[in-house]
């Protein structure tokens, strides 16, 4: 009886633990800490984009006729009803955060904010998938935690890296001053994640929508084998490409700031406490909602403890980020060449010669 009351908490924990772990890996990869309020705000808006994407996708399904061929329909669903609207919403949120936020003062910030939005989306999508497959949620949680969640974080990182190159083109390599550089980077921030997302989802949809006996025909066998190979290749390929972009942005940021990478210090442990506190708060909240009187009492105490830990570490991260931001501004002022000041008094001039007789 008691074990059955813990199932909702276990589903929530297995759904949000992988996104929070991947997010922690990206926030500690930045050489300077980001304020927790901005990063967690990006996670929140990323999760909110999941609900908006569902509304848009259902509306598109009513307007666009479905293809009759199951293989074509799989790619149609992946592009029109998943990748295109979802990436448009996510990239718009990342762009608003990255290009408008006052704290976006370094190239790696685009990578961090992109990962936060993508993983916020993945967290809520994970919860919905696990709830809808509650009979075998353990296997779904493992499969999505290994591939789908890191993939969503990766496409967010890719979008954020391209947006960072659009804003800091002069600091991230060649062609930063070319006339069309910013426009090309903004287009790539949407197209590259959309293409990767389409191929990844199309492979999964093809396996799901494969007609009975498809493996007995040459075309059906080819499509099934293609889908089995395509899903992990695109998924892990996107993760690797996101890592390459993140390392490239970090390397150029190191040169751009004209200093060495800052020591890890202690904010990485504080970030771990903050994310653990947030994740455990949702688990505790599920105990309060779904449990009996004893479970609710335990969940309430655990919820208060975890919220307090997350709030305390979040305040520390905000203060650290504010101090680091001031140091960056001060360093930028010191490195800027001083403009010559006019002399306080005009230089003395020789007296005019006496008039000749």
C-alpha positions in Angstrom: 0.0 0.0 0.0 2.7 2.4 1.0 4.8 1.5 -2.1 1.8 2.3 -4.4 1.6 5.8 -2.9 5.3 6.4 -3.8 4.7 5.7 -7.5 3.8 9.3 -8.5 6.9 10.6 -6.6 9.0 8.0 -8.4 7.6 9.0 -11.8 8.3 12.7 -11.1 11.8 12.0 -9.9 12.7 9.8 -12.9 11.2 12.4 -15.2 13.0 15.5 -13.9 16.3 14.0 -12.7 17.9 13.6 -16.1 17.1 17.2 -17.3 18.5 18.6 -14.1 21.6 16.5 -14.2 22.3 17.6 -17.8 21.6 21.2 -16.9 24.0 21.0 -14.0 26.7 19.8 -16.5 26.2 22.9 -18.7 25.9 25.5 -15.9 29.2 24.4 -14.4 30.9 24.4 -17.8 30.7 28.2 -17.9 33.8 29.9 -16.5 31.6 32.4 -14.7 28.4 31.6 -12.8 25.1 32.7 -14.2 22.4 34.1 -11.8 20.0 31.3 -10.7 17.0 33.5 -11.3 17.8 33.8 -15.1 18.7 30.1 -15.6 15.7 28.8 -13.7 13.5 31.4 -15.5 14.8 29.9 -18.7 13.9 26.4 -17.5 10.4 27.6 -16.5 9.8 29.2 -19.9 11.1 26.1 -21.6 8.6 24.0 -19.7 5.9 26.5 -20.5 6.7 26.2 -24.2 5.7 22.5 -24.0 2.1 23.4 -23.4 2.2 26.1 -26.0 3.6 23.7 -28.5 0.9 21.2 -27.8 -1.8 23.8 -28.5 -0.1 24.8 -31.8 0.5 21.2 -32.9 -3.2 20.2 -32.3 -4.3 23.3 -34.3 -2.0 22.4 -37.2 -3.3 18.8 -37.2 -6.8 20.1 -37.8 -5.7 22.4 -40.7 -3.2 20.2 -42.5 -4.4 16.9 -44.1 -2.4 13.8 -43.2 -0.6 11.7 -45.7 -1.9 8.2 -46.5 1.5 6.5 -46.6 2.6 5.7 -43.1 6.3 6.4 -43.8 5.5 9.8 -45.4 3.1 10.6 -42.5 5.9 9.9 -40.0 8.1 12.5 -41.6 5.2 14.9 -42.0 4.3 14.5 -38.3 7.9 15.0 -37.3 8.4 18.2 -39.3 5.0 19.9 -39.2 3.5 18.7 -35.9 6.7 18.5 -33.8 10.0 19.9 -34.9 9.0 23.1 -36.7 6.6 24.5 -34.1 8.5 23.3 -31.1 11.9 24.7 -32.3 10.2 28.0 -33.3 8.9 28.5 -29.8 12.1 27.4 -28.1 14.4 29.4 -30.3 12.2 32.5 -29.8 12.4 32.1 -26.0 16.2 31.6 -26.2 16.6 34.6 -28.5 14.5 36.8 -26.1 16.6 35.7 -23.2 20.0 35.8 -24.9 19.6 39.0 -27.0 17.6 41.0 -24.4 18.7 39.9 -21.0 21.1 42.3 -19.2 23.0 39.3 -17.7 23.8 38.0 -21.2 27.3 39.6 -21.3 29.5 36.6 -22.4 29.2 34.1 -25.3 28.8 31.0 -23.1 25.7 32.5 -21.6 23.9 31.6 -24.9 24.9 28.0 -24.4 23.7 27.9 -20.8 20.4 29.6 -21.6 19.8 27.4 -24.6 20.4 24.3 -22.5 18.1 25.6 -19.8 15.2 26.2 -22.2 15.7 22.9 -24.0 15.9 20.9 -20.8 12.9 22.7 -19.3 10.9 21.6 -22.3 12.3 18.0 -21.9 11.4 17.9 -18.2 7.7 18.6 -18.7 7.5 16.5 -21.8 9.1 13.7 -19.8 6.5 14.0 -17.1 3.7 13.8 -19.7 5.2 10.8 -21.4 5.7 8.9 -18.2 2.2 9.6 -16.9 0.7 8.5 -20.2 2.7 5.3 -20.1 2.4 4.6 -16.3 2.0 0.9 -16.8 5.7 0.6 -18.0 7.0 4.0 -17.0 10.4 2.5 -15.8 11.5 1.5 -19.3 10.2 4.7 -20.8 12.1 6.7 -18.2 15.4 4.9 -19.0 15.1 5.2 -22.7 14.2 8.9 -22.6 16.7 9.7 -19.9 19.5 8.2 -22.0 18.7 9.7 -25.4 15.6 12.0 -25.6 16.4 14.3 -22.7 20.1 14.9 -23.7 18.9 15.4 -27.3 16.5 18.2 -26.3 19.3 19.8 -24.3 21.7 19.5 -27.2 19.4 21.2 -29.7 18.9 24.0 -27.2 22.6 24.4 -26.9 23.0 24.5 -30.7 20.5 27.2 -31.0 22.0 29.2 -28.1 25.5 28.8 -29.6 24.4 30.2 -32.9 22.6 33.1 -31.2 25.8 33.8 -29.2 27.7 33.9 -32.5 25.1 36.3 -33.9 25.7 38.7 -30.9 29.4 38.1 -30.3 30.5 37.4 -33.9 33.6 39.5 -33.4 34.6 37.5 -30.4 33.9 34.0 -31.8 36.1 33.7 -34.8 36.3 34.8 -38.4 33.6 36.5 -40.5 32.2 38.1 -37.4 32.1 41.5 -39.2 30.7 40.2 -42.6 27.5 41.9 -43.6 25.3 38.8 -43.5 26.9 37.0 -40.6 24.3 38.0 -38.0 21.4 37.1 -40.3 23.0 33.7 -41.2 23.6 32.8 -37.6 20.0 33.7 -36.7 18.7 31.5 -39.5 21.0 28.6 -38.5 19.8 28.9 -34.9 16.4 27.8 -36.1 17.1 25.6 -39.1 19.8 23.3 -37.7 17.8 22.3 -34.5 14.7 21.9 -36.7 16.4 19.5 -39.2 18.0 17.5 -36.4 14.7 17.3 -34.5 12.8 16.3 -37.6 15.2 13.4 -38.4 15.2 12.2 -34.8 11.4 12.2 -34.4 10.8 10.8 -37.9 12.8 7.8 -37.1 10.9 7.2 -33.8 7.5 7.8 -35.5 8.4 5.4 -38.3 9.0 2.6 -35.8 5.8 3.5 -34.0 3.6 3.8 -37.2 5.1 0.9 -39.1 2.3 -1.2 -40.6 1.9 -4.9 -39.5 4.1 -7.1 -41.6 6.2 -4.2 -42.9 9.4 -6.1 -42.3 8.4 -8.7 -44.8 8.6 -6.3 -47.8 11.9 -4.8 -49.1 10.7 -1.2 -48.7 9.3 -1.8 -45.3 12.4 -3.6 -44.1 14.6 -0.8 -45.4 12.5 1.9 -43.6 12.6 0.0 -40.4 16.4 -0.6 -40.5 16.9 3.1 -41.5 14.8 4.2 -38.5 16.6 2.0 -36.1 20.0 3.4 -37.3 18.8 7.0 -37.8 17.5 7.6 -34.3 20.7 7.0 -32.3 22.9 8.4 -35.0 21.0 11.7 -35.1 20.4 11.8 -31.3 24.0 11.1 -30.2 25.4 13.1 -33.2 23.4 16.2 -32.0 24.8 15.7 -28.5 28.4 15.5 -29.8 27.9 18.5 -32.1 26.5 20.5 -29.2 29.5 19.6 -27.1 31.8 20.7 -29.9 30.0 24.1 -30.3 30.1 24.6 -26.5 33.8 24.0 -26.4 34.4 26.3 -29.3 32.4 29.1 -27.7 34.2 28.6 -24.4 37.6 28.6 -26.1 36.8 31.9 -27.9 35.4 33.4 -24.8 38.6 32.6 -22.9 40.6 34.6 -25.6 38.0 37.3 -25.7 38.1 38.0 -22.0 41.9 38.0 -22.1 42.3 36.0 -19.0 42.5 32.3 -18.0 39.6 30.2 -17.1 38.4 31.0 -13.6 38.9 28.3 -10.9 35.9 26.1 -10.3 35.5 27.6 -6.8 32.5 26.5 -4.8 29.5 27.7 -6.9 29.4 24.3 -8.7 28.5 22.7 -5.4 26.0 25.5 -4.8 24.4 24.9 -8.2 24.1 21.2 -7.3 22.3 22.1 -4.1 20.0 24.5 -5.9 19.0 22.0 -8.6 18.6 19.1 -6.1 16.5 21.3 -3.9 14.2 22.3 -6.9 13.9 18.7 -8.1 13.3 17.3 -4.7 10.7 20.0 -4.1 8.6 18.6 -7.0 9.0 15.1 -5.7 7.9 16.2 -2.2 4.9 18.1 -3.7 3.8 14.9 -5.4 3.8 13.2 -2.0 1.7 15.9 -0.5 -0.8 15.6 -3.4 -1.0 11.8 -3.9 -0.3 10.4 -0.4 -2.3 9.6 2.7 -2.1 11.6 5.9 1.3 10.2 7.0 2.8 10.6 3.6 1.5 14.2 3.3 3.0 15.1 6.6 6.4 13.7 5.6 6.1 15.3 2.2 5.3 18.7 3.7 8.4 18.7 5.9 10.6 17.5 3.1 9.1 20.2 0.8 9.9 23.0 3.2 13.4 21.7 3.7 14.1 21.4 -0.1 12.5 24.8 -0.9 14.7 26.4 1.8 17.8 24.8 0.4 17.0 25.9 -3.2 16.2 29.4 -2.1 19.4 29.8 0.0 21.7 28.5 -2.8 19.8 30.5 -5.4 20.4 33.7 -3.4 24.1 32.8 -3.2 24.4 32.2 -6.9 22.6 35.5 -7.7 25.0 37.4 -5.5 28.1 35.6 -7.0 26.9 36.3 -10.5 26.3 40.0 -9.7 29.8 40.3 -8.3 31.4 38.5 -11.3 29.4 40.8 -13.6 30.8 43.8 -11.9 34.3 42.4 -12.2 33.8 41.9 -16.0 32.5 45.4 -16.4 35.5 46.8 -14.4 38.0 44.7 -16.4 36.4 46.0 -19.6 36.8 49.6 -18.5 40.4 49.0 -17.5 41.2 47.3 -20.8 39.6 50.1 -22.9 42.1 52.5 -24.3 42.0 55.9 -22.6 41.1 58.7 -24.8 43.5 61.7 -24.8 42.3 64.6 -22.7 42.7 68.2 -23.8 45.3 70.2 -21.8 43.8 72.2 -19.0 45.4 75.4 -20.3 46.3 76.4 -23.8 50.0 76.2 -24.5 51.9 79.4 -24.3 52.4 81.3 -27.5 55.4 83.4 -28.5 54.7 87.2 -28.4 54.3 88.7 -31.8 57.4 90.4 -33.3 57.5 94.2 -32.9 56.4 96.1 -36.0 59.3 97.0 -38.3 60.1 100.8 -38.8 
